[in-house]
Amino acid sequence: MDTTYVHGYTAPETRRLGDQADTLAELLHAGTAYPAGSRVLEVGCGVGAQTVHLVARSPAAHLTAVDVSAASLAQARKRVGPGVDFRRADLFDLDGEYDHLFVCFVLEHLPEPEKALTHLKTLLRPGGTITVIEGDHGSAFFHPRSEHAQAAIDCLVRLQADAGGDALIGRRLYPLLAGAGFGDVTVEPRTVYADASRPGLVTGFTRDTFTAMVEGVGAAAVAAGLLDEAGWARGVADLHRTAAADGTFHYTFFKATGSTS
């Protein structure tokens, strides 16, 4: 699986992933719990930000978490502690048989997400399930409205596409899972809306998750000539403006489930 993680493997990105997972734990993980003794595989666990919440909701399941990055796995082991079988592996090299698969914020970085899902399907026992969660940067809208902020978001979308990924993949989950041969596919929007009456979301999502994610690709966006330094600075400043007392921010994640026959 040759892919580039557009956000990078930096300390700020590790913090951002943790902020995102903790802030959105109920939103993203509601409805996901695995029975005692079931074999669960988390694909692309990264630094373990989501793994913590999988363990909390399914403490008696047998969880295996895999990632291609040794550095990320080392951080995941520290973050999660004992009880999870962490393994370094490429997605396309995975084998074995599992009852459930959990795939969160992984497909967006892959050049061939349907091929990846088709392979993952071979790891599920008959009657097994898959859960996939992805965002869609096209679902972001905010007040005050700003073409400069939108241009900065569009830079991230472009950079991710140039790296072989798709930052708009949330809207594609149904056809991707169905095309890979999964049955009983359902997709639910999981919407985040933040304003001053929800300070935890303003801080945890608007500022520390979404704006931090966009801000983190600034050097790459300017180097690629997508915006000049002044335009980038204006766009990021306007994104931060949406976290002010009179600002609002909306974003939609998509959570899909499917099964094998």
C-alpha positions as CSV (number, residue, x, y, z in Angstrom):
1,M,0.0,0.0,0.0
2,D,2.0,3.0,-1.3
3,T,0.4,6.1,0.1
4,T,1.3,9.5,1.5
5,Y,-0.2,10.7,4.7
6,V,-0.8,14.3,3.7
7,H,-1.0,15.6,7.3
8,G,2.5,14.3,8.2
9,Y,3.8,12.5,11.2
10,T,4.5,15.4,13.5
11,A,3.9,16.0,17.2
12,P,1.2,18.6,16.4
13,E,-0.6,16.1,14.2
14,T,-0.4,13.4,16.9
15,R,-2.1,15.9,19.3
16,R,-4.7,16.8,16.7
17,L,-5.6,13.2,16.2
18,G,-6.1,12.8,19.9
19,D,-8.1,15.9,20.2
20,Q,-10.3,14.8,17.3
21,A,-10.9,11.3,18.7
22,D,-11.7,12.5,22.2
23,T,-13.9,15.3,21.1
24,L,-15.9,13.2,18.7
25,A,-15.9,9.9,20.6
26,E,-19.6,9.8,21.2
27,L,-20.5,11.1,17.8
28,L,-18.3,8.6,15.9
29,H,-18.4,5.5,18.2
30,A,-22.1,5.6,19.2
31,G,-23.6,2.3,18.0
32,T,-20.3,0.5,17.8
33,A,-19.6,-2.2,20.4
34,Y,-18.3,-5.7,19.9
35,P,-19.3,-8.8,21.9
36,A,-17.0,-10.5,24.4
37,G,-14.6,-12.8,22.7
38,S,-15.2,-11.5,19.2
39,R,-12.1,-11.0,17.0
40,V,-11.9,-7.4,15.9
41,L,-9.3,-5.9,13.5
42,E,-8.7,-2.1,13.5
43,V,-7.1,-1.2,10.1
44,G,-4.8,1.8,10.1
45,C,-4.8,2.5,13.8
46,G,-2.2,5.2,13.6
47,V,-1.3,6.6,17.0
48,G,-4.1,4.7,18.7
49,A,-6.4,7.7,19.0
50,Q,-9.5,5.7,18.0
51,T,-8.2,2.5,19.5
52,V,-8.6,3.9,23.0
53,H,-12.4,4.3,22.4
54,L,-12.7,0.9,20.8
55,V,-11.3,-0.7,23.9
56,A,-13.5,1.4,26.2
57,R,-16.6,0.3,24.4
58,S,-15.7,-3.3,23.8
59,P,-13.4,-4.2,26.7
60,A,-13.9,-8.0,26.3
61,A,-13.3,-8.2,22.6
62,H,-10.0,-9.5,21.2
63,L,-8.7,-6.4,19.4
64,T,-5.8,-6.4,16.8
65,A,-4.7,-3.0,15.6
66,V,-2.4,-2.7,12.6
67,D,-0.6,0.2,10.9
68,V,2.1,0.6,8.3
69,S,4.1,3.1,10.4
70,A,6.3,1.8,13.2
71,A,6.6,5.2,14.8
72,S,2.8,5.5,15.0
73,L,2.5,2.1,16.5
74,A,5.0,2.9,19.2
75,Q,2.9,5.9,20.2
76,A,-0.3,3.8,20.0
77,R,1.2,1.2,22.4
78,K,2.0,4.0,24.9
79,R,-1.4,5.6,24.5
80,V,-3.5,2.4,24.8
81,G,-1.5,0.2,27.1
82,P,-1.7,-3.6,27.3
83,G,-4.6,-5.7,26.0
84,V,-4.4,-4.9,22.3
85,D,-2.3,-6.8,19.8
86,F,-0.5,-4.1,17.8
87,R,1.1,-5.2,14.5
88,R,3.0,-3.5,11.7
89,A,1.5,-4.5,8.4
90,D,0.5,-3.1,5.0
91,L,-3.2,-3.3,4.5
92,F,-2.8,-5.5,1.4
93,D,-0.6,-8.0,3.2
94,L,-3.2,-8.7,6.0
95,D,-4.5,-12.2,6.4
96,G,-6.4,-14.2,9.0
97,E,-10.1,-14.3,9.9
98,Y,-12.0,-11.8,12.0
99,D,-15.5,-11.2,13.2
100,H,-15.5,-7.4,12.7
101,L,-13.4,-4.8,11.0
102,F,-13.1,-1.2,12.0
103,V,-11.7,1.3,9.5
104,C,-11.6,5.0,10.5
105,F,-10.0,7.8,8.4
106,V,-8.0,5.4,6.3
107,L,-9.7,5.1,2.9
108,E,-9.3,8.8,2.3
109,H,-5.6,8.4,2.0
110,L,-5.6,5.4,-0.5
111,P,-5.4,5.7,-4.2
112,E,-7.6,2.5,-4.7
113,P,-10.1,2.4,-1.8
114,E,-12.4,-0.1,-3.4
115,K,-9.5,-2.5,-4.0
116,A,-8.6,-2.1,-0.3
117,L,-12.2,-2.9,0.7
118,T,-12.3,-5.9,-1.6
119,H,-9.2,-7.3,0.1
120,L,-10.5,-6.5,3.6
121,K,-13.7,-8.5,2.8
122,T,-11.5,-11.6,2.5
123,L,-10.6,-11.2,6.2
124,L,-14.1,-11.5,7.5
125,R,-15.8,-14.7,8.5
126,P,-19.3,-15.4,7.0
127,G,-21.7,-13.0,8.8
128,G,-18.9,-10.7,9.8
129,T,-19.2,-6.9,9.7
130,I,-17.2,-3.9,8.7
131,T,-17.5,-0.3,10.0
132,V,-16.0,2.5,8.0
133,I,-15.9,6.2,9.1
134,E,-14.7,9.0,6.9
135,G,-15.1,12.7,6.6
136,D,-15.9,14.9,3.6
137,H,-14.3,18.3,3.5
138,G,-17.0,19.5,1.0
139,S,-19.5,19.3,3.9
140,A,-17.7,22.2,5.8
141,F,-19.6,25.4,6.0
142,F,-19.3,28.2,8.4
143,H,-20.0,31.7,9.6
144,P,-18.6,34.3,8.9
145,R,-18.5,33.2,5.3
146,S,-15.1,33.6,3.8
147,E,-13.8,32.8,0.3
148,H,-10.3,33.0,1.7
149,A,-11.1,30.3,4.3
150,Q,-12.7,28.1,1.6
151,A,-9.6,28.5,-0.6
152,A,-7.4,27.2,2.2
153,I,-9.7,24.2,2.7
154,D,-9.6,23.6,-1.1
155,C,-5.8,23.5,-0.9
156,L,-6.0,20.6,1.5
157,V,-8.4,18.8,-0.8
158,R,-6.0,19.4,-3.7
159,L,-2.9,18.3,-1.8
160,Q,-4.7,15.1,-0.7
161,A,-5.8,14.4,-4.3
162,D,-2.2,14.9,-5.6
163,A,-1.0,12.4,-3.0
164,G,-3.5,9.8,-4.3
165,G,-6.2,10.3,-1.7
166,D,-9.7,11.8,-1.6
167,A,-10.7,14.3,1.1
168,L,-14.3,14.1,-0.2
169,I,-14.6,10.4,0.2
170,G,-17.4,10.4,2.8
171,R,-20.1,10.8,0.1
172,R,-18.7,7.7,-1.7
173,L,-18.9,5.2,1.1
174,Y,-22.1,3.5,-0.1
175,P,-21.0,2.8,-3.6
176,L,-17.5,1.8,-2.4
177,L,-18.7,-0.8,0.0
178,A,-21.4,-2.1,-2.3
179,G,-18.9,-2.3,-5.2
180,A,-16.5,-4.3,-3.0
181,G,-19.2,-6.9,-2.4
182,F,-20.5,-6.1,1.0
183,G,-24.1,-6.6,1.8
184,D,-26.6,-4.8,4.0
185,V,-24.7,-1.5,3.5
186,T,-26.0,1.4,5.4
187,V,-24.5,4.9,5.7
188,E,-25.4,7.5,8.4
189,P,-24.3,11.1,8.5
190,R,-22.8,12.1,11.8
191,T,-22.9,15.9,11.9
192,V,-20.8,18.3,14.0
193,Y,-22.2,21.7,14.6
194,A,-20.3,24.2,16.8
195,D,-21.2,27.6,18.1
196,A,-20.6,29.6,21.3
197,S,-23.2,27.5,23.2
198,R,-21.0,24.4,22.7
199,P,-17.6,25.6,23.8
200,G,-16.2,22.0,23.9
201,L,-16.9,21.6,20.2
202,V,-15.6,25.0,19.3
203,T,-12.3,24.2,21.0
204,G,-12.1,20.5,20.3
205,F,-13.3,20.5,16.8
206,T,-13.5,23.9,15.1
207,R,-10.1,25.0,16.4
208,D,-8.1,22.0,17.5
209,T,-9.3,19.5,14.9
210,F,-10.5,21.0,11.6
211,T,-8.6,24.4,11.6
212,A,-5.5,22.7,12.9
213,M,-5.7,20.1,10.1
214,V,-5.9,22.8,7.4
215,E,-3.2,24.9,9.1
216,G,-0.9,22.0,9.1
217,V,-0.6,21.8,5.3
218,G,0.3,25.5,4.9
219,A,3.9,25.1,4.0
220,A,3.0,22.4,1.4
221,A,0.2,24.5,-0.1
222,V,2.4,27.6,-0.5
223,A,5.3,25.5,-1.9
224,A,3.0,24.0,-4.4
225,G,1.9,27.4,-5.5
226,L,-1.8,26.8,-4.6
227,L,-1.8,30.1,-2.6
228,D,0.7,32.7,-1.8
229,E,1.8,33.3,1.9
230,A,-0.6,36.3,2.3
231,G,-3.5,34.4,0.9
232,W,-2.8,31.4,3.1
233,A,-2.5,33.5,6.2
234,R,-5.8,35.2,5.5
235,G,-7.6,31.9,4.9
236,V,-6.3,30.4,8.2
237,A,-7.1,33.6,10.1
238,D,-10.7,33.5,8.7
239,L,-11.0,29.8,9.8
240,H,-9.9,30.8,13.3
241,R,-12.5,33.6,13.1
242,T,-15.3,30.9,13.0
243,A,-14.3,29.9,16.5
244,A,-15.1,33.4,17.9
245,A,-18.1,34.2,20.0
246,D,-20.3,34.9,17.0
247,G,-18.8,32.2,14.7
248,T,-20.4,28.8,13.7
249,F,-19.0,25.7,12.1
250,H,-20.6,22.7,10.5
251,Y,-19.1,19.4,9.2
252,T,-20.4,16.0,8.4
253,F,-18.7,12.6,8.9
254,F,-20.2,9.5,7.3
255,K,-20.4,6.2,9.2
256,A,-21.0,3.1,7.0
257,T,-21.6,-0.5,8.0
258,G,-21.7,-3.6,5.8
259,S,-21.6,-7.4,6.2
260,T,-20.6,-10.6,4.5
261,S,-23.1,-13.3,3.7
